[in-house]
Amino acid sequence: MDLSYILNELGEDRAAYFNAVAPPIIQTSNFACKTVADMRFMLQHEAEVDFYSRGNNPTVDILEKKLAALEGTEHAIAFGSGMGAVAAAVLSQVKAGDHVVCVNRPYIGTNKLMRYFLPRFGVEVTMVDGTQAANFAQATKENTTLYYLESPNSFTFELQDIAQIVDIARERNICTVIDNSFATPLLQNPAAMGVDLVVHSATKYIGGHSDVMGGIVCGSRERINRIFAAEYLTLGAVLSPHDAWLLLRGLRTLPLRMERVAKTTRQVVAFLQRREEVAEVLWPFLPEHPQYRLARKQLRNNTGQFTVRLQTESLAEVERFCDSLQHFLMAASWGGHESLIYPAAAAYMEGKFRSSLPFTLIRFYIGLEDPEYLIRDLEQAFARMKE
């Protein structure tokens, strides 16, 4: 299926809505039935029909069809946030008494889900170094039902060998879930490597404009329909029609934005590597990175996230550098038009660090600005760092 067809035509029936180029926002909570028989049918087939927007909605349906096609899966389901998608995917595979193996240092919300939420309900979680696939096998128990991956990770960008871990999981009849937000479906397709459920924070690259929240779970129709009937309808973390429309708008330009971000990121990283104030750039697309070959194998191109370790032992110098940046916003997310930083130093509170990360680490996200514009900003911030 052609990418252009998926982004611009799949799931859209323009003749049904006045030949409008953009799909309409079907802003309704209810869909009426003409007869009792009609309502009976809808109640029995709620996963396939538009009956109540807490379940299906025509605008949301278009988004789901496109994301499933982009990930190469049978079906997809949209949530009101990335964590809504992650939580539903995980909860759909566990019950009290089960065991989960999760990669170390996942996204902070996922980390809380694994370390604090699941154990409250009798689910044991083991966190492992995902750079070695054998660690998943070694951590597996008789009651293990789920392997959770995030490749690359959110802050330090370690990768997992997806195909190897899938092979281990299949031998043991264990479900695999991966957060693919870093790469988008354009640059990495875990389902093609055998992963059962692929989740995205659509808030990031898919939305692309920092003005909408959303999450996606992609997988087989059977798995997605089970999530729909249980975690989706029951917990209610649904995506609104208007937010679905904004995400559809973001998808139209996704290939162009990803190409621009990738090119600018390479230029900014090259600049940072030459600076004496930078001790290390954590980015798997550097040839000297220990997982460079795996990155080139699994990902079709680089994206805009990387982390820098500053060459200093001074918290004040780290803060001065970050505070001096004028065109990098300081914010938690990424994937929009604007470039961002997230300093690990922000975790320094009450005289101690509440993080396992060194305070010298700063995560960067490169947006759509001109590379020269960003490099000039970095230069002036470095100049003020030692003042």
Residue pairs with C-beta under 8 A, 6 or more apart in sequence:
1 10
1 69
3 70
3 186
3 255
6 66
6 69
6 70
7 66
7 251
7 252
7 254
7 255
8 252
10 65
10 66
10 69
11 61
11 62
11 63
11 64
11 65
11 66
12 23
12 62
14 20
14 21
17 23
17 24
22 245
22 248
22 249
23 59
23 62
23 245
23 248
24 59
25 59
25 241
25 242
25 244
25 245
26 53
26 57
26 58
26 59
26 241
27 241
27 242
28 53
28 57
28 241
29 52
29 53
29 54
30 52
30 53
31 42
31 50
31 51
31 52
31 53
33 39
33 42
41 49
42 49
42 51
43 51
46 52
46 55
46 56
46 228
46 229
46 233
47 55
47 56
47 225
47 228
47 229
48 56
49 56
50 56
50 57
50 58
50 61
53 60
53 238
53 241
54 233
54 236
54 238
55 228
55 232
55 233
55 238
57 241
57 244
58 241
59 241
59 244
59 245
59 248
60 78
60 239
60 241
60 244
62 244
62 248
63 78
63 239
63 244
63 247
63 248
63 251
64 75
64 76
64 77
64 78
64 216
65 76
66 248
66 251
67 76
67 78
67 185
67 200
67 202
67 206
67 216
67 218
68 74
68 75
68 76
68 218
70 185
70 186
71 180
71 185
71 189
71 190
71 191
71 198
71 218
72 185
72 189
72 191
72 192
73 191
73 198
73 218
73 219
73 220
74 219
74 220
74 221
74 224
75 218
75 219
75 220
75 221
75 224
75 225
76 216
76 217
76 218
76 219
76 224
77 88
77 216
77 217
77 224
77 227
77 228
77 232
78 202
78 214
78 215
78 216
78 238
78 239
78 244
78 247
79 85
79 88
79 214
79 215
79 216
79 217
79 232
79 237
79 238
79 239
80 213
80 214
80 215
80 237
80 238
80 239
80 240
80 243
81 201
81 203
81 213
81 214
81 215
81 237
82 107
82 109
82 181
82 199
82 200
82 201
82 202
82 203
82 204
82 213
82 214
82 215
83 109
83 110
83 113
83 201
83 215
84 215
84 235
84 237
85 199
85 200
85 201
85 215
85 216
85 217
85 237
86 107
86 109
86 110
86 113
86 179
86 199
86 215
87 113
87 231
87 235
87 237
88 217
88 227
88 231
88 232
88 235
88 237
89 177
89 197
89 199
89 217
89 227
90 100
90 113
90 118
90 146
90 148
90 177
91 231
92 197
92 223
92 226
92 227
92 230
92 231
93 145
93 146
93 175
93 177
93 197
94 100
94 118
94 123
94 145
94 146
95 122
95 123
96 121
96 122
96 123
97 122
97 123
97 143
98 123
98 124
98 143
98 144
98 145
98 146
99 123
99 124
99 125
99 126
99 141
99 143
99 144
99 145
100 114
100 118
100 123
100 124
100 125
100 126
100 144
100 145
100 146
100 147
100 148
101 125
101 126
101 128
101 136
101 139
101 140
101 144
101 146
101 147
101 148
102 110
102 114
102 125
102 126
102 127
102 128
102 147
102 148
103 127
103 128
103 130
103 148
103 149
103 150
103 151
103 153
103 158
103 160
104 127
104 128
104 129
104 130
104 153
104 158
105 111
105 153
105 154
105 155
105 156
105 158
105 356
106 114
106 148
106 150
106 153
106 154
106 179
107 150
107 154
107 179
107 181
107 201
108 154
110 148
110 150
110 179
114 125
114 127
114 148
115 125
115 127
118 124
118 125
119 125
124 141
124 143
126 139
128 135
128 136
128 138
128 139
129 135
129 158
130 136
130 149
130 150
130 151
130 153
130 158
130 159
130 160
130 165
131 158
131 159
131 160
131 290
131 291
133 160
133 161
133 164
133 165
133 168
136 147
136 165
136 168
136 169
137 168
140 168
140 172
140 174
144 172
144 174
145 174
145 175
146 174
146 175
146 176
146 177
147 165
147 168
147 169
147 174
147 175
147 176
147 177
148 177
148 178
149 160
149 162
149 165
149 176
149 177
149 178
149 179
149 190
149 195
150 160
150 178
150 179
150 182
151 158
151 159
151 160
151 162
151 178
151 182
151 188
151 190
151 298
152 158
152 159
152 182
152 284
152 295
153 159
154 182
155 307
155 342
155 344
155 357
155 361
155 363
156 282
156 307
156 357
156 361
157 182
157 282
157 283
157 284
157 305
157 306
157 307
158 284
158 291
159 284
159 291
159 294
159 295
159 298
161 294
161 298
162 178
162 190
162 193
162 194
162 195
162 298
163 193
163 194
165 176
166 176
166 193
166 194
166 195
167 194
168 174
169 175
169 176
170 194
175 196
175 197
176 194
176 195
176 196
176 197
177 195
177 196
177 197
177 198
177 199
178 190
178 195
178 197
178 198
178 199
179 199
179 200
179 201
180 188
180 190
180 198
180 199
180 200
181 199
181 200
181 201
181 204
181 205
181 335
182 188
182 303
182 305
183 299
183 303
184 200
184 205
184 206
184 254
184 258
184 303
185 200
186 254
186 255
186 258
186 300
187 258
187 299
187 300
187 301
187 303
188 298
188 299
188 300
190 198
191 198
191 218
191 219
193 298
196 219
196 220
196 223
197 217
197 218
197 219
197 223
198 217
198 218
198 219
199 215
199 216
199 217
199 218
200 206
200 215
200 216
200 218
201 214
201 215
201 335
202 212
202 213
202 214
202 215
202 216
202 247
202 250
203 212
203 213
203 214
203 215
203 333
203 335
204 333
204 334
204 335
204 336
205 254
205 257
205 258
205 303
205 335
206 214
206 216
206 247
206 250
206 251
206 254
206 335
207 213
207 214
207 246
207 247
207 250
207 335
207 336
208 250
208 253
208 254
208 257
208 335
208 336
208 337
209 246
209 249
209 250
209 336
209 337
210 333
210 335
210 336
210 337
210 338
211 246
211 336
212 243
212 246
212 247
212 250
213 243
214 239
214 243
214 244
214 247
215 237
215 239
217 224
217 227
218 224
232 238
239 247
257 337
257 368
258 301
258 303
259 301
260 368
261 303
261 304
261 366
261 367
261 368
262 301
262 302
262 303
262 304
263 371
264 304
264 366
264 368
264 369
264 370
264 371
264 374
265 302
265 303
265 304
265 306
265 366
266 285
266 302
267 371
267 375
268 364
268 366
268 371
268 374
268 375
268 378
269 281
269 283
269 285
269 286
269 306
271 375
271 378
272 278
272 281
272 308
272 378
273 281
273 286
275 378
275 382
276 311
277 310
277 311
277 312
277 321
277 382
277 385
278 308
278 309
278 310
278 311
279 309
279 310
279 311
279 360
280 308
280 309
281 306
281 307
281 308
281 309
282 306
282 307
282 308
282 309
282 361
283 289
283 302
283 306
283 307
284 291
284 292
284 294
284 295
285 292
285 295
285 296
285 302
286 292
289 295
304 334
304 335
304 364
304 365
304 366
304 367
305 334
305 363
305 364
305 365
305 366
306 363
306 364
307 361
307 362
307 363
307 364
308 361
308 362
308 364
309 358
309 360
309 361
310 317
310 318
310 321
310 360
310 362
310 385
312 318
312 360
312 385
313 360
315 345
315 348
315 359
317 385
317 386
318 343
318 345
318 359
318 360
318 362
319 343
319 345
320 384
320 385
320 387
321 362
321 381
321 382
321 384
321 385
322 330
322 341
322 343
322 345
322 362
322 381
324 380
324 381
324 384
324 385
325 341
325 377
325 378
325 381
326 377
326 380
326 381
327 339
327 369
327 373
327 374
327 377
328 339
328 340
328 341
328 364
328 374
328 377
329 338
329 339
329 340
329 341
330 340
330 341
330 342
330 343
331 340
331 342
332 342
333 340
334 340
334 365
335 365
336 367
337 367
337 368
338 367
338 368
338 369
339 364
339 365
339 366
339 367
339 369
339 374
340 364
340 365
340 367
341 362
341 363
341 364
341 365
342 362
342 363
342 365
343 359
343 361
343 362
343 363
344 355
344 357
344 358
344 359
344 360
344 361
344 362
344 363
345 359
345 360
345 362
347 353
347 354
347 355
347 357
347 359
348 354
348 359
353 359
366 374
